[in-house]
Amino acid sequence: MIHLDLERFNRIIEASPVKPRLKRELRFVTSTSHMTDSDWLQTEMIAVKDRSGNNGVLIVELDSGMYVLPFSVKSLSVSATTGRAQPVICDLCVTWQSGSRAGSITFIGAKKSSSNVAYLCCADLACSQHVRTRTDASKISRAQLREDLDNEQRVSRFKTRLEDMMKYLQAIPVNKSILDV
């Protein structure tokens, strides 16, 4: 992904079809300032959330372009019999997540038909880190799923899943001229 700073982020958001209320409430986290150029190159998606942490935009950069998708994320409901949320396998990065770390992401107004499309996901939306085995959750996932793919294969599968999702959602890439500084 290109290096995102606050100025570039603001330009991307202003040029995106995001509702004005959400644009005002987004909080670009300055914690991304510690990321090196190498870290940015190894990031396919970043979630920028509002104050509540439940809504935001998912910025996805692939070979086909950069996409900005408004979303709502929520924790999964707790089972009445066990008192726990069920673990899930993220539809995006195929990482096994325990119930407390699992969620559901809904893309608002997807597919040009004003309908919403939902996927099971990692609640932290750090899928780019999970596929590279940089998180504890990814290490636990590999043991739970008994997955023997190396990081390159996991990254390739992740990018393919993101491309398929962009096609399914009929997402339109951001104009490249906006990305230039």
Secondary structure, 3 states (H helix, E strand, C coil): CCCCCHHHHHHHHHCCCCCHHHHHHCCCCHHHHHCCHHHHHCCCEEEEECCCCCEEEEEEEECCEEEEEEEEEEECCECCCCCCECCEECCCCCCEECHHHEEEEEEEEECCCCEEEEEEEECCCCHHHHCCCCCHHHHHHHHHHCCCCCHHHHHHHHHHHHHHHHHHHCCCCCCHHHHCC
